[in-house]
Amino acid sequence: MKTDWEDIIFQALLLIHIPVVCFFTAVSGQADSSSSVVVAGYNVSAPAGSKVVLQCVSGRMVWTRDRVKDRQRVVHWDLYRAHPEYGMERVVDMYSAGDQRIYNSYNLNRVGLSSKAFRDGNFSLVIKDVTMNDRGLYSCNLHHLYCHLYETIRVQLNVTKSRRKEQRFWDGQKAVFVVVLGSTVVLPCINRRNVWTDWNTEEEDQQVVHWDRQSPGIRHDRADRLVDMYASGEQRSYGPLFLQRKMNISNHAFSEGDFSLTISDLQPTDQGMYSCHLHHHYCGLHERREFQVTVERPVIPTMLPAKALPSSEDKDATKVESPRVINVVLPNPNHFLLPLGFVLTSFLLLAFIILIIILITRRRRTKEFNAQASMRSSRSHSGSDEFEMDVTAVNVSMREPEERHFDYKNNLLKEKVNMNTPSKVIDLDKEMQKFSK
């Protein structure tokens, strides 16, 4: 009876366990999808009916199958010496599926790495019988060519002859080891991430890209899945058939690293937030790029008036039109006549300006002289009648003394004659009557 009850309880727990496992699997899948980091955001606007491309490119997602598996992961130790000329020396390197290589024959059987470095993640450098020549700054460099990962750890090694000065400390940027001359030291370099210690044979399942569309007013966790694409070449499209045809990714996406989504015949219903999710589970890459797509009004092409074609009657098909060529000769700027021409042109322009000034001055003087002459002539005509009688009388009076011409011995006789000569009386009325007759 007890056994039956145990079987019933076990079956009940098993039935409860199945949906719980499914639930946590779905939640973990959703969490993996939403745990990607947003690395870029774009606003895209395009008119309705056009074709738009949402750019999503990543060089780290380029898939190259490593069939040899010996050149993807490598570790190498370098030494930077402060004296004499701050030179760099490669000490040792080791590939994930190969033997380690020591560059200086002096370090053979004295310097090396663990043969299990890529299995346990311990890449520490062992130096035996330390000498003064081993002093310097050591760097442990981890390169993962497949995942495009590069990590560096630095350790400063100092050598002393006194055991009291032997110590190890952190200076804020790197570890510092002070060791005794002739002892053995291990410079630490440990990285136990799976990307350095494990290699999954199912490479195609490690890389996946998917596009989501989030309509306006819809939360991110309820976005619609548009397409999934795996490194193996498998592609899954979701939604109606017309939607699958208008939204697609290139079949060579993983070989080129270009996962851009092309949307043809853009419509107002296509507005929303589009997300490009890049997942490389082996390399630990989880990125997301977001695109806010806005659909604008369609562009109406402007219709230009059609031009009438020339009729066959106007053109003779047998005649071939000769090409119209215009030859333009440009002067040589280095020729000596060019500056001479500028000087002559300036001189002629100056002479022309001086000539114009002279002509304007002479014309202005001529006008002033003619104005004065006209004023004098008008004055003389107006006063001729008034002074005609006086002038005549003056002329008569002037003539009389001229007619009388005497020769006098001296001035005293002349004065006596003038005193004895009676003054002439002129009757103006009679003179006027004479002139009137």
C-alpha positions in Angstrom: 0.0 0.0 0.0 2.8 2.3 0.8 4.5 1.5 -2.4 1.4 2.4 -4.4 1.1 5.7 -2.6 4.8 6.5 -3.4 4.2 5.6 -7.1 1.2 8.0 -7.2 3.1 10.8 -5.6 6.0 10.2 -7.9 3.8 10.4 -11.0 2.1 13.5 -9.8 5.4 15.2 -9.1 6.6 14.1 -12.6 3.5 15.6 -14.2 4.0 18.9 -12.3 7.7 19.0 -13.2 7.2 18.8 -17.0 5.1 22.0 -17.3 7.4 23.8 -14.8 10.5 22.9 -16.9 8.7 24.1 -20.1 7.7 27.3 -18.4 11.3 28.0 -17.2 12.6 27.1 -20.6 10.3 29.6 -22.3 11.1 32.3 -19.7 14.9 31.7 -20.1 14.5 32.0 -23.9 12.6 35.2 -23.6 15.1 36.5 -21.1 17.9 35.6 -23.5 16.1 37.5 -26.2 15.5 40.6 -24.0 18.9 40.5 -22.3 20.7 41.9 -25.4 22.3 45.3 -25.0 21.1 48.2 -27.2 24.2 49.5 -29.0 22.5 51.8 -31.5 19.2 53.5 -32.3 18.0 55.1 -35.5 15.0 57.1 -36.8 14.1 56.1 -40.4 11.5 58.0 -42.5 10.4 57.0 -46.0 7.5 57.7 -48.2 4.7 55.2 -48.7 5.3 52.7 -51.5 9.0 53.0 -51.4 11.7 50.5 -50.5 13.6 50.9 -47.2 16.7 49.0 -45.9 17.3 48.9 -42.1 21.1 48.6 -41.8 22.3 46.0 -39.3 26.0 45.1 -39.8 28.5 43.4 -37.4 31.9 42.1 -38.2 31.9 39.9 -35.1 29.0 37.9 -36.4 30.8 36.8 -39.6 30.9 33.0 -39.5 34.0 31.2 -40.5 34.3 27.5 -39.8 37.5 26.6 -38.1 38.2 23.1 -39.4 41.8 23.0 -38.0 40.9 24.6 -34.7 44.5 25.7 -34.0 44.6 29.3 -35.1 41.5 30.6 -33.3 42.9 31.1 -29.8 46.4 32.2 -29.0 48.3 33.5 -25.9 51.6 35.3 -26.0 53.8 36.9 -23.4 55.8 40.0 -24.2 58.5 41.8 -22.2 59.0 45.6 -22.3 62.4 46.6 -21.0 63.0 50.1 -19.6 66.7 49.9 -20.4 68.5 50.6 -22.6 65.9 51.7 -25.3 62.4 50.6 -24.1 62.4 47.7 -26.4 59.7 45.0 -26.7 60.6 41.3 -26.8 58.4 38.3 -27.6 59.0 35.7 -24.9 56.7 32.8 -25.7 53.4 32.1 -27.5 51.0 29.1 -27.7 48.0 28.2 -29.8 45.0 26.3 -28.6 45.9 23.1 -30.5 49.6 23.5 -30.9 52.9 23.5 -29.0 54.4 26.6 -27.3 57.2 28.5 -29.1 60.0 30.2 -27.3 61.8 33.0 -29.2 65.0 33.4 -27.3 67.3 30.4 -27.0 68.5 31.7 -23.6 65.0 31.0 -22.3 64.9 27.3 -23.4 64.0 25.0 -20.4 63.8 28.1 -18.2 60.6 29.8 -19.3 57.3 28.2 -20.3 53.5 27.8 -20.0 51.4 24.9 -18.8 50.4 22.4 -21.5 46.8 22.5 -20.1 46.5 26.2 -20.4 43.6 26.2 -22.8 41.8 23.5 -20.8 42.0 25.0 -17.3 42.3 28.7 -18.2 45.7 29.1 -16.5 48.1 31.0 -18.8 50.6 32.0 -16.1 54.3 32.3 -17.1 56.9 30.3 -15.2 60.4 31.7 -15.0 63.1 29.6 -13.4 66.5 30.9 -12.1 65.5 34.6 -12.3 68.3 36.9 -13.4 68.7 40.7 -13.5 68.1 40.5 -17.3 64.5 39.3 -16.6 63.4 42.6 -15.1 60.7 44.6 -16.9 57.0 44.9 -17.7 55.4 41.6 -18.8 52.1 41.5 -20.7 49.9 38.4 -21.1 47.9 38.8 -24.3 44.9 36.6 -25.1 43.5 36.7 -28.7 40.4 34.9 -29.9 40.4 35.4 -33.7 37.0 33.7 -34.1 35.2 35.9 -31.6 37.3 39.0 -32.2 38.2 39.2 -28.5 41.5 40.7 -27.2 42.4 40.8 -23.5 45.7 41.9 -21.8 47.0 41.4 -18.3 50.2 43.3 -17.2 52.7 42.3 -14.5 55.8 44.2 -13.3 58.8 42.0 -12.4 61.6 43.5 -10.2 64.7 41.5 -9.0 66.5 42.0 -5.7 69.4 40.3 -3.9 67.9 40.7 -0.4 65.1 38.4 0.8 63.8 41.2 3.1 62.8 43.2 0.0 60.9 40.3 -1.6 57.2 41.3 -1.9 54.1 41.3 -4.1 51.6 44.2 -4.3 49.1 46.0 -6.5 50.1 49.6 -7.6 46.6 50.5 -8.8 47.2 49.5 -12.5 49.1 46.3 -12.4 50.6 43.6 -10.1 54.2 44.1 -9.0 56.4 41.2 -8.1 59.8 41.7 -6.3 61.6 38.4 -6.3 65.1 37.2 -5.1 67.8 36.7 -7.6 68.1 33.0 -8.7 64.6 32.0 -7.5 61.5 30.8 -9.4 58.6 33.1 -10.1 55.1 32.5 -11.6 53.6 35.6 -13.3 49.8 35.1 -13.0 47.4 35.2 -16.0 44.2 33.4 -15.4 41.0 33.5 -17.5 38.5 30.6 -17.1 35.8 31.9 -19.3 34.3 29.2 -21.6 35.3 31.1 -24.6 39.0 30.4 -23.7 38.7 26.9 -22.3 35.8 25.2 -24.2 35.0 24.6 -27.9 31.6 23.5 -29.0 31.5 21.3 -32.1 28.1 22.6 -33.0 29.3 25.9 -34.3 26.2 26.6 -36.4 23.9 26.6 -33.4 26.0 29.2 -31.6 25.1 32.2 -33.9 21.6 33.4 -34.5 20.0 36.6 -35.7 16.4 37.6 -35.5 14.3 40.6 -36.3 11.3 41.8 -34.2 8.6 44.4 -34.9 7.0 46.4 -32.1 3.8 48.1 -33.2 3.0 51.6 -31.7 1.6 51.1 -28.2 3.0 47.6 -27.8 5.5 46.7 -25.2 8.9 45.3 -26.1 8.3 41.8 -24.6 5.2 41.5 -26.8 6.9 42.3 -30.1 6.2 40.2 -33.1 8.9 38.0 -34.5 9.6 38.6 -38.2 12.5 36.3 -39.1 15.2 34.0 -37.5 18.4 33.1 -39.2 21.1 30.7 -38.1 24.7 30.3 -39.1 23.9 26.9 -40.6 21.8 28.6 -43.2 18.4 27.8 -41.7 15.9 30.7 -41.9 12.5 30.9 -40.4 9.9 33.6 -41.3 6.8 34.4 -39.3 3.5 36.0 -40.0 1.3 36.1 -43.1 2.8 35.1 -46.5 2.6 38.6 -47.9 4.6 39.9 -44.9 7.2 37.2 -45.4 7.7 38.2 -49.0 8.1 42.0 -48.4 10.5 41.6 -45.4 13.6 39.5 -45.8 17.4 39.1 -45.1 20.1 38.3 -47.5 21.1 34.6 -47.8 24.7 35.6 -47.5 24.3 37.5 -44.2 26.6 35.4 -42.1 29.4 35.3 -44.7 29.3 39.1 -45.1 28.2 40.2 -41.6 25.3 42.2 -43.1 22.0 41.3 -41.5 20.0 44.3 -42.9 16.3 43.9 -43.2 14.7 45.0 -46.6 11.1 46.2 -46.6 9.5 46.6 -50.0 6.3 48.6 -50.8 6.3 50.4 -47.5 2.8 51.1 -46.1 1.5 53.1 -43.1 0.7 49.8 -41.4 4.4 49.0 -41.4 5.2 51.8 -38.9 6.7 50.9 -35.5 9.9 49.9 -33.8 12.1 47.3 -35.5 14.8 45.5 -33.5 17.8 43.5 -34.9 19.1 41.0 -32.3 22.6 39.5 -32.8 23.4 36.5 -30.5 26.7 34.6 -30.5 26.4 32.3 -27.5 29.9 30.9 -27.7 31.5 34.3 -27.9 29.1 35.9 -25.4 27.8 38.5 -27.9 24.3 39.8 -27.3 23.6 43.1 -29.1 20.4 44.9 -30.3 19.9 47.7 -32.8 16.6 49.5 -32.8 15.0 51.4 -35.8 12.0 53.7 -35.4 10.3 53.6 -38.8 7.9 56.4 -39.9 5.9 56.3 -43.1 5.4 59.6 -44.9 3.0 60.6 -47.7 3.8 59.2 -51.1 5.8 61.3 -53.4 3.7 62.4 -56.4 5.9 62.8 -59.5 5.5 66.0 -61.4 4.3 65.6 -65.0 6.3 67.6 -67.5 4.7 68.7 -70.8 5.6 66.4 -73.7 7.7 67.8 -76.4 6.7 67.2 -80.0 9.2 65.1 -81.9 10.5 66.5 -85.2 8.6 65.1 -88.2 10.3 63.1 -90.8 9.5 65.7 -93.4 11.6 68.3 -91.7 14.6 66.1 -91.4 16.3 64.4 -94.3 17.4 61.0 -93.3 20.1 60.8 -95.9 21.9 63.9 -94.4 24.0 63.5 -91.4 24.2 66.6 -89.2 27.8 67.7 -88.5 28.6 68.1 -84.9 28.7 71.7 -83.7 32.0 72.4 -82.1 33.0 75.7 -80.6 36.7 76.3 -80.2 37.6 78.6 -77.3 41.2 79.8 -77.1 42.2 80.8 -73.6 45.2 83.1 -73.2 48.3 81.9 -71.6 48.5 83.5 -68.1 52.4 83.3 -68.2 52.8 85.3 -71.5 54.6 88.7 -71.2 52.0 90.6 -73.3 49.3 90.0 -70.8 50.5 92.5 -68.1 51.5 94.9 -70.9 47.9 94.8 -72.2 46.6 95.6 -68.7 48.9 98.7 -68.5 47.8 100.0 -71.9 44.2 99.5 -71.1 44.6 101.4 -67.8 46.4 104.3 -69.6 43.8 104.6 -72.3 41.0 104.6 -69.7 42.8 107.4 -67.8 43.3 109.5 -70.9 39.6 109.1 -71.8 38.5 110.3 -68.4 40.9 113.4 -68.6 39.5 114.3 -72.1 35.9 114.1 -70.8 36.8 116.4 -67.9 38.4 119.0 -70.3 35.4 119.0 -72.7 33.0 119.5 -69.8 35.1 122.4 -68.4 35.3 124.2 -71.8 31.6 123.8 -72.4 30.8 125.3 -69.0 33.0 128.4 -69.6 31.4 129.0 -73.1 28.0 129.0 -71.6 29.0 131.6 -68.9 30.6 133.9 -71.6 27.5 133.9 -73.8 25.3 134.7 -70.8 27.3 137.8 -70.0 27.4 139.0 -73.6 23.6 138.7 -73.9 23.1 140.7 -70.7 25.4 143.5 -72.0 23.6 143.7 -75.4 20.2 144.0 -73.8 21.4 146.8 -71.6 22.9 148.8 -74.5 19.7 148.6 -76.6 17.4 149.8 -73.7 19.5 152.9 -72.9 20.4 154.0 -76.5 17.4 156.3 -76.9 17.9 158.0 -73.6 21.6 158.8 -74.0 21.5 159.6 -77.8 21.0 163.3 -77.4 23.7 163.6 -74.7 26.1 161.7 -76.7 25.5 164.0 -79.7 25.8 167.1 -77.7 29.0 165.8 -76.1 30.4 165.0 -79.6 29.6 168.5 -80.8 31.2 170.1 -77.8 34.2 167.8 -78.2 34.5 168.8 -81.8 34.6 172.5 -81.2 37.8 172.5 -79.2 39.3 170.2 -81.7 38.6 172.6 -84.5 40.2 175.4 -82.6 43.8 174.6 -82.6 46.2 177.3 -81.4 49.8 177.3 -80.8 50.6 178.8 -77.5 54.0 179.8 -76.3 53.4 178.7 -72.7 50.6 177.6 -70.4 49.9 181.1 -69.0 48.7 182.4 -72.4 46.5 179.3 -72.8 44.9 179.9 -69.4 44.2 183.6 -70.4 42.6 182.6 -73.6 40.3 180.2 -71.8 39.3 182.8 -69.3 38.5 185.4 -72.0 36.5 182.9 -74.1 32.8 183.3 -73.3 30.8 180.2 -72.4 28.5 178.8 -75.0 24.9 178.6 -74.2 23.0 175.7 -75.7 19.2 175.7 -76.0 18.1 172.2 -75.4 14.6 172.8 -76.8 15.9 174.0 -80.1 18.3 171.1 -80.3 15.5 168.7 -79.6 13.4 170.2 -82.3 16.3 169.8 -84.7 16.6 166.2 -84.0 12.8 165.8 -84.3 12.8 167.3 -87.8 
